[in-house]
Amino acid sequence: MKPKPPVPKWRWGVWYTTLAAALVLFYGLFTPFWFGLRVLAWIAEFRSRRRAGRRPGTASS
């Protein structure tokens, strides 16, 4: 069995460039987007619970 030849340097460069772009995309774009969606969901839940706690027949503001 022959030993594997070394990986060419250009492939390492492509790999690390792709990895860096993926990390920037994930942490720079997807994470803030996800946090934004979570904040909107928390606000909607809070408002929904606040409305559900009102007594029937009371004036709403």
C-alpha positions, 0 to 999 in steps of 0.5 A: 500500500502506497502512502497518500500524497500530501494535500496541495497548498491551494486546497488548504487555502480554499478550505480555510477561505470557505471555513472563514466565509461560513463562520462569518455568515453564521455568526455575523448574519444568522445568529443576530437574525435568530436573536431578533426572531426570539425577541419578537416571539418573547414580546408577542408572548408577553403581550398575549399573556398581558391581554389574557390577564385582563378581566372581561368587560374592562376598558382596554387602552 
